């Protein structure tokens, strides 16, 4: 009997990754009674990554009360995984959704809570820490996070700064003498699928700060501050390159992590697939089914579907993508390892109706997919 691996991203706002795998598994068993089904929750480093990895690895969620973007106490979770590993979504502590629209101001927000989550992971025994850095509310150059780990950012008078976006231009020196000693015993990775540098037209202030509540004037204030901060950081850390790709992720948190934690920049989907043991599960499969909410040109670049498909191609395993919807550019996925794309929306409708009927439509798409696979198996 055939063996199927179900490894779809979530369909945002409607179907979780785990539920998608379950629906695909039901359709597979209905068409191929007695077949083997492996259901795997996956993500690309964004929303839902911690839950997907915990579900796939048998890890556990740990909770900690940390400072939110504006310093208020907030409950945040991180994943403690087998083998002394931890996975942290910075958005759990420093994310934009934690703030009402009227309180979003990247001059005031800080990544301090993310540093507290790292500290909690170290307290729990983790010595391999991966940071998923999407969805931040911050543009502090990672100062808040580093302060929570013992680094001091000093002004010209030697006074310690709070480490918010407004402090960037005031940093005159960096004192890392009290950096948590466990950092030197720990391997850090930053999951990042953006290639923006720290500064300039594609830098974190000009590209991402407007999404976090910054007016054009504030954007330029942050850019000037980040330029000054980058010069101080480069002087303090030999080999630091502020214009290296990805340094602008999460308002510069990626830059601070690379400079002060010796973090490695990694692809989000590639790291998740490694964490959940995707290659080992794929090895004995006949077909892999993946997918996402909407397939377009971006799907072929650093998203779950393209990451899964590329590994399927290398392993010689056929790959089918069941997606919520798609546009014409989604056919680029056929160049990266997807063998067929099956959209779930079958009638003309608006987005609200599609979301309301998401699971019913997805179930039908799963049934169509395995009916076609059965037909192909019969023909062969």
N, C-alpha and C positions, 0 to 999 in steps of 0.2 A: 504494500500500500504506500501511496505517496506520503511525504513528510513536508509540511508547510511551516514556514516561519512568518508570523505576523508582527510587523515592526513599523507601525504608523505613528506619525506625530499626532498631537491632538488636533481636532478641528475647533479652533479657538471659539469659545463661547457656547459650544454646543455638545461636543463629544470629546471625552478625555482620551489620551493615548491608550490607556488600559481598556476602556470601553470599546474603542475601535477594534483592538485586537480580539476582544471577546466576541464582537459581532462577526468579524471575519472568521473566527474559529467555528462559530455556530453554522455559518454558511458552508464552510469546508466540510464539516462532518455530515451535513445534510446531503451534500452531493457525493461525498466520498466516505461512506460509512466505514468506520474502523481506521481511518487515516490518522497519522500522527500530527498533532498541532502544537506548535510552540508559540505562546503568546508573550510578546515582549513590549514593555512600555519604553518609549524612547523620546528624546527631545533634542534640541540643538543648542542648549545653553540659555534659552530664554525662559519665559514663564512655564512652570511645571517641571523644570529639569530635576529639582530635588525629589519631587514625588515619583517621577519616572524611574530615577536611578535607585531610590530606596526600594520600590516595588520589584525591580529587576534583580537586585543584588542581595536581598534579604537584610539590608541595612536597617537603621532605625532613625526616626526623627528625634532630634534633641531640641528642646526649647530653652531660650534664654531671654531675660528681660534686658533690653539694650536701649540706647538712645536712638530715637528716630531722627529724621533729617533735620528737625529743628530742636532737637534735644529732649523732646518729650519721651517718657518711658513707653516702650512698645514691646510686645511679645513677638519674637522672631524664631523661626526654626531653621536648623541646618541638618544635613545628613551625615551621620556617622556610619561609615561603611566598613566591611571586613578588611582586614589587613592594615589597620591603622590609618585609614584614609578618611577624609572629610570633604564634603561638597557644600559650598556656601553660595546662595543666591544673594548678591548684595542688595537686590531690590527688597528683600525681606526686612532689612533694617534701614536702608537709605533710598528706597524707591519712590518714584514720582507718585504712584497711586496712594501713598500714605498721606499725601497732602491735599487738602481742598484746593481748587483752582486759585482762589484768592490768596492763598498762603505760599504759593510757589515763587521763590526768589533765590536763584543760585548764588547770590551774594551772601545769603544767610544760612544756607544748608551745609551740612557736613556729613562726611562718611564715617564719623566716629563709631556709630553703631555697628558698621561692618567690621571695624577693627575689634570691637567687643565680641562679635561672633567668631572671629579668628581666634581670639584669646580663649573663648569657651571651647572651641574645637581642640586647641592645644591642651587645655585642662582635661579634656576627655581622653587624651592620649594620642590624638591624631598627629602624625608626622609626615603626612602627604596631604596637602590642602589645595583644592581647586576652587577658584573663584569664578562664578558666572556673573558677568558684570553688566548685563542688560537692564534697562529700565530705571536708571538712576535719576535722582532729583538734584544731583550735585554738580558743582564745577569747582571743587576745592583742591584739585591737583592731588587728591588722595591724602592730604594733610591730616584730616580728621582720623582716618583709618590708622595712619602711622602713629599719631599721638596716642591712640588707645593701646598701642604696642610698645610705647615708651620713648618714641622719638620726640624731640622738642624742636619747634620752629620759633626762632628768635628774631625780634626786630632789632633795629640799630642800637637801641639802648640795652639789649640783652634780656628784654622781657619776653616771656613766652606768649605766643599768639594762640588764639582759640582754634585757628585752622579752618576758617570758612572761606568761601570765595572772595569775600571782601578783604581778606588778609593776604591774598596772593602777592600783591605788590609791596607789602610791608616786610616780607621775609628777607632778612639779611644774612642769616646763618642757620645751619641745620646741625643739631647735636643728637647723634644717634648712640651716644655712649650707654644710655639706659635701655636700648632696644632689648626686648624680651629675649633672653638667652636661648630659649627654645627655638627661635627663628632660625638660628644657625644649624639646628638639627633637623630642620623640616624642609621638604621639597614643596615649592609653591608653583602653581600654574594658573594662568588667567585665560579663561574661555572667552574668546573674542572673535567675532565675525565681521568687524568693521576694520578698515585699514586707515582710518584718519590719524594724522600725526597730531602732536600736541598743539601746534601753533599754525597760524595762517588762515587762508580762506577755507581750507578743509579741516582746520583744527577744531578742538572740542568747543571752544567758546562760540565761534561763528556758525558752526553747523548745528550744534545740539543745545546750546543755552537758550535760544528762542523757544524751544519745545518745553523748557523748564521754567518759563515765566519771565525771561529776560527781554527788556525792551532793546531797541537798537543801540541806545546810549549805554545801557548796562552791558550789552555784548562787547562793545569796544572797551569799556572799563575792565571787564574780565580778561579780554585779550591782552591788554597792557599788563595787567597783573600777572597773567600766566607767562608772558614773555620774560618778565623779571624773575618770576619763580623758577622757570626753566633754567635760566642762567645760573642761579644759586645752586640748583640741584646738580647741574652739570659740573660746577666747580667742586661740589662736595663728593661726587661719585664718579670716579674715573671710568670712562667708556660709555657714560650715559648719553644717548642720542635722542633728543626731544622730537626730532622729525622722523624717527623710525616709524614705520607703519604700525598702526594700532595703539600708539601711545596716548591718543586722545580719547580712548574708550572710557566711558563712565566719568566724564569730566576730569580726566587725567589720573584717575585711580590706577589705571594700567601702568602709567609712567612711574608712579611712586612704588608700585609693587615690583616692577622690574628693577628699579634703581636700588631700593632699600631692602627688598625681600629676595632679590635674585630670582624673581619669578620668570617662568618660561611662558611665552605667548603660544596658545594652542587654538586650533579650530574647535568651536563648541561641539558640533556634531561628531567630529572625530573623537574627541575626548569622551563624550557620552557613550559612543559605541564601544570604545575600549573599556570603559568602566563597567558596562553591562555584559561584557563578554560576547559581543555580537558575532565575531568571526568564528568562535568555537561552536556557537549554536547554528550558524549557517552551514558549517562544513558538511553535514549529512542531509541537507534539505534538497528537495526537488524544485520548489518554487518559494520565493519570498514575496510577500505582499506588503507594501508600504503605502504612504499617502500623507495628505495634509488638507487643510481647509480650502485653500485656493491655490491652484498651480498656475504660475506665470513665469516670466523670464527669470525672476530672482530665484525661483525654485531650483534652478540648475547651478546655483552658486552658494555653497555653504549651508544649505538647508538639509533637513532630515532626508527628504526624498533623494536628493543628489548624493548625499553621503552614503546612504544605504545602497543605492543603485551602483555606485562606483565599486563598492566592496563585492556586490553580487557579480558584477562583470569580471572582477579579478578572480573570483572563485568559480566562475562558469555556471552560476545559478540564475535562471530566469527571474526577472523582477517585474511585478505589476504594481502600478500606483492607482489606488482608489482614492479619489479626491472629491472634496465638496463641490468645487466648480473649477473651471479652467478657462484661460483665454488662448488665443492662437499661439502666443509665444511659449506656451507650456510644452510645445513639441520639442523645444531644446532639450528636454529631459531624455528624449530618445537618443541623443548623442552622448549621454553620460552613463548609460546603462539601464535605463527603463525600457522594457520591451513593449509595454502597452499601458495606456492611461484610461481609466474608467471614471467618468464624472458621476456624481450621485444625483445632482439636480436634473430632473427629466422633464419638467414643465416650466414654461415661462412664468416667473413670479418675482416679487420684490424680495429684498434681503430679509426683511422681517419674517415673511412667510417661509423662506428657505430655512431660516434658523429654527422656526417653530416645527418644521417637518424634518429637521436634520437627521434624527435617528431613523425614522421610517425610510427616508430616501437612501440613507447609507446602507441599511439592511438590504434594500432592493438592489443597490449597486453591488454589494457583496455577493448576493445570490447570482446576479448576472455574471460576475467575474468567475465564479467557480463553475457555472454552467458552461462558459466558454472554455475554461480549462479542461472540463470533462470532455467537451467536444474535441478539443485538440488532442487529448490523450487517446480518444477513440480513433481518430484519424491516423495517429502515428502508429 
